[in-house]
Amino acid sequence: MTVKVPFNRPCTLGPDAAYVREAIASGHMCGDGPFSRRAQAFLETTFHAPRALLTTSCTAALEMSALLCDLGPGDEVILPSYTFVSTANAIALRGARPVFVDIRPDTLNLDEALIEAAITPRTRAIWPVHYAGVACEMDTILTIARRRELVVVEDAAQGVFASYKGRALGTLGDLGCYSFHETKNISCGEGGALLVNDDRYAKRAEILREKGTNRSQFLRGQVDKYTWVDVGSSYVPADILAAFLVGQLEAGERITARRGELCAAYARMLAPLAERGLVRLPGVPEGCVSNHHMFYLITADASQRAALMDQLRGAGYMATFHYVPLHTSPVGQSYGWRAGSLPVTEDLSARLLRLPLFYDMAMADVEAVARAVCAFYGVECRDAA
Ligand SMILES: *Cc1c(COP(=O)(O)O)cnc(C)c1O
């Protein structure tokens, strides 16, 4: 079998590679140089984020968030089980307990209606994950958090350039975490950012990120020497990577728009399947603007997904499933964290299939993949446009 359409292919857009050469030529290759400042300023300006700090990954931003939440043994954090391991790992690394809550069937996001029932006197925070770049029901989540005095950390790894009621994902909670991993819309290979939306965390965030020192204050001339003032780690990415990222961020609107065109073509072509009730296609709730991070379909059952995926892959179209729910994973089981059964998570995770989607994807390839899906069901596709 030869791969005709990969699941993802990272893109370079020209300015990113040129900026990397510029960073190398400048002689400033370690972190917090001119390109890092440019990337942070871009995030702060474009997304109206009070403070953006580049990190080595979204995982690092989540770990910083766990430190900023002061999580420790006995503490509980509410999050979905249907997420990447990093969301839960950051909590578990502090000795705290992830409390998995079920998801909404329409967006596969944390079901806000189930949060209150999961809160105990030990609950410290709510960590919603914006799946596929479509926002969680943040008004409800923020209202609950305010009433119960809980910190909100958004895992907006997939949410760069997406919004909720006009506000950028990652800027709604107390803290927000972005990913610039190769698999995300905007990428520098490996990278991330922590958005510090509540000023309360700003000073400590800088210190944690700089190995527990007040080096950032020193570089601004606010103290005359820098020293060990707190715990911390090395969460600062190289300026070479920030340079690549600046090029990608500057092209962000173009990348997002192109992905939107590709998703719209998939949706239009596959509509006859949805109309016949053979599959379900992604929906975007009122007030949410997607960044088109993902195009998925929900099949009738797990065996239909397996058969469809085999057929697509056999034809060279690299469709793929997504998360194994964390509460069913070996670690999720062995810690004995209470989750009970999460019926929507267990059901939909077994039926979801992601189709190839990336910036450079040819429209003809979207059409070929969509036709292969329609052929599986023996239904005529609609035209792409
Ligand atoms: C990609 C992703 C992460 C991890 O991002 P890295 O930058 O690779 O650390 C975390 N959470 C979610 C929901 C993701 O999709």
The ligand as a MOL file (V3000), in Angstrom:
LIG
                    3D

  0  0  0     0  0            999 V3000
M  V30 BEGIN CTAB
M  V30 COUNTS 15 15 0 0 0
M  V30 BEGIN ATOM
M  V30 1 C -1.4110 18.2500 21.2990 0
M  V30 2 C -2.1070 18.3130 22.5940 0
M  V30 3 C -1.4110 18.4510 23.8140 0
M  V30 4 C 0.0960 18.4010 23.9050 0
M  V30 5 O 0.7320 19.3510 23.1490 0
M  V30 6 P 2.3480 19.3430 23.0650 0
M  V30 7 O 2.6680 20.6960 22.5280 0
M  V30 8 O 2.7040 18.2360 22.1200 0
M  V30 9 O 2.8760 19.1100 24.4200 0
M  V30 10 C -2.1310 18.5960 24.9850 0
M  V30 11 N -3.4750 18.5800 24.9780 0
M  V30 12 C -4.1870 18.4270 23.8430 0
M  V30 13 C -5.6750 18.4430 23.9090 0
M  V30 14 C -3.5270 18.2730 22.6140 0
M  V30 15 O -4.2450 18.1100 21.4980 0
M  V30 END ATOM
M  V30 BEGIN BOND
M  V30 1 1 1 2
M  V30 2 1 2 3
M  V30 3 2 2 14
M  V30 4 1 3 4
M  V30 5 2 3 10
M  V30 6 1 4 5
M  V30 7 1 5 6
M  V30 8 2 6 7
M  V30 9 1 6 8
M  V30 10 1 6 9
M  V30 11 1 10 11
M  V30 12 2 11 12
M  V30 13 1 12 13
M  V30 14 1 12 14
M  V30 15 1 14 15
M  V30 END BOND
M  V30 END CTAB
M  END
